[in-house]
Amino acid sequence: MKRRRSTAALSLAGPRWDALMVVLFSIFLFFAMHLWTERASVWFAFIALALCIGRTPWRLARERFCVPVIGFLAFMVVYGAAAIYSPFGGSAAREFAWMLAAFAVAALVLFRFERRHVRGLLWGLAAVSAVVSLLSTDVVCEGPLYGGFIALMEQFGASGVYSNLETIRNRVNGLYNDANVTGSLFALGTLVSLYLVQTGEKWWKRLLACVLVSTSALGILLSVSRGAILCFGLSLVVWLVAVGKGQRLRLFLLMLVGAGVCFLAAIPAMAAVVPGTVLPNLLSVASGGVIYLLDWALGERLERFLGAHTRVVVLAAAAAVLIAAYGFAAVRVTGPYTLGEAALTRALDLAPGTYTVSGEWDGEIRAQVVARSRLEVLQSRGEYSVLYDGPLEDAAFTVTGGEFELRVQFTGAPGDTLRQVVLSDGTELPLGYPLLPDAIADRLQGDFFSGNSFLLRVQFDRDAWSIFTRRPLFGYGLGSTDNLYPAIQPFYYTSRYAHNHLLQVMADMGLVGLAAFLTFLGGVLWVLVRRLRREGDPLAAMLLACWVMMNTHSLMEINFSLQAYQCLAFFAATAPGGALRRAGV
């Protein structure tokens, strides 16, 4: 009797096929994020369209026809229309191409992947974030990863976007030439990676997820984006509030261990973000192993020991007090500073008058006291008025009261030490911050609300509002801020976008576009909150944290205007949201 040949190996179903689909999608996601050409975007859309034809996509489309999906599709229709009626052809084509790539990513995960694929898709998102973090650090370090990335992009004709990236010593600006967007993207990757650790069943998967956590989280710290770090902290708090009581303590301990390890690793990593070293990337990967060991050795045991609800509250309160105390001490405790090759810059806040300098230091240290007016700060002009430039011991300068920003810069031979610098009015300048990395200490100089970055963001948003009010129903079309800012700005500045995703939509597409966008974002929020109320799903709690991260930080940044962030954000918002809809939300 003849035996029938098995066809199982040829079946396009089963765990192996599912794994292959997830891997191929993750590759697709990476290229969709980084091939910034119109031709590539058309290809991404064509591939997505071809793969979204068939019985399974049609079934999923019917099952997932819910508020966020309707809002997303409506937003894409309005977006396409805004590209057509826009008078700014080149800018509109670029913006539409970027969104087309993001739409292709979201369409695939909405209409091609089942509920069982969601965890694998999250692994893909976390892995892509970690890879981008390593590449972004390698840009500053001029390492082999960045060189390989450029060679890969050359094969697709997109290397020009990445070949002349701006590098900042001791800070990761990223593949997108914007440390704030970079930090926000890594925050999404960190949240997803933490979820994979929290819900991992096998030790090796938890270990791998811990490596993804440390790689993305260290990328956030190395970006030194104050806004991204602040919004990331808020998203962690929201996650802890939203997650079920039985999981809250375990998640809190994991966050605490991860934050401690990554912050300690960031201190030497920041100092090593210079050309010719691989230490930052080695630390980011190795820190994952430390997080895993500490979580295994301490987290699991502490969870059993502190199982009572009251003890959880006590532990959380104690940790919050310790973190707050450390943060207060970090910005208040100062000491001597030993100069290296770079100058030391400190902000001054002085009343009008004449000042001299005294103190204690080694070597022939020079001081330069400079000032800018409010308008010069707003205009990002680099020309400072020099109030004094010479030896530190002879320093004397006059503050008239018209200065909006005052700074003093110390230079000297490497190894020279500043122990104390006191102005004649008794003001002692903070020099070294022993509890903070230099990059973070430098970012803390001056008042946040009077700095260039804050004031310019406010001006960008004011001018975007002005553009919106001139054509409020449909907007001016894609590329509106890029092309209309020069006509309405009260002083010269360069910016393609409003630093607020809602105002950007309003300027480009008016109230019609805003309605579709809010239906999309609000629909995702509604789905997640409803899911949490019904079942307390840990996946929904994590996705709520992602939603908070995306939408709070994007109120002050251009995140949703860049292709890479659009791809990752729309994936995080639409794919799991659709899967939750299918599960009965």
Protein Blocks (a to p, Z undefined) as FASTA:
>chain_A
ZZdddfklmpcgdjklmmmmmmmmmmmmmmmmmmccfklmmmmmmmmmmmmgcjklmmmm
mmmmcfklmmmmmmmmmmmmmmmmpcblmlmmmmmmmmmmmmmmmmmmmmmpcfklmmmm
mmmmmmmmmmmmmmmmmmmnopaklmmmmmmmmmnopmmmmmmcccdehiaebjnopakl
mmmmmmmmmmmmmmmmmmpcbfklmmmmmmmmmmmmmmmmmnopaklmmmmmmmmmmmmm
mpcfklmmmmmmmmmmmmmmmmmmmmmmmmmmcghiaklmmmmmmmmmmmmmmmmmmmmm
mmmmmmpfklmmmmmmmmmmmmmmmmmmmmmpgcdddddfbdcdddddddedddddeddd
edjdddddddddfklmmnopabdcdfbgcdfklgccddehlafbdcddddddehiacfbd
cdfkopacdfbdfkbcfklmmmmgojfklcfklmmmmmmmmmmmmmmmmmmmnonbehkl
mmmmmmmocbdcddfbdcbfklmmmmmnommlmmmmmmmmmmmmmmmmmmmmmnopaklm
mmmmmmmmmmmmmmmccklmpfklmmmmmmmmmmmmmmmmmnoZZ
